[in-house]
């Protein structure tokens, strides 16, 4: 078994309240408010480490129910 470690900084903390817009399986932070927008509380944070890509992706549990990837609106606009 290969040992792997990582150092990453999460932009949120457990207990933070954020406004997100639900789209597919992701939550968009900082985007325009629509009928699918809601204020949610981050209740857990998962760090997913890819050894192959040497990359860490954060997933967030919101309101003790759903786990989502949160994407910043500005990053999403640049990718289009």
Steps between C-alpha positions, in 0.01 A plus 500: 500500500627845410500774765383842388463834675369840405470856624190691392308807611121484506321829428219415746462375857238277660212725606546756221179616335521546123252587228509243222312434180432131435582384148536131425714338767689815594435814698604833348623761748486873427283476192175673416209425732237282334205287607751220566709710742505445876703586807654181639725408791816296445479211747802294389796530264654211306845527339539267201868449410597370156848347509512472120411866441665629820182699562262552793128562441270609781146366533257656746214350697223759524223512759595149626346344188669542162865487392590737216796647324483880529624697200567874500293690241807684364688173443197354322475804269870473406461133407223569248 
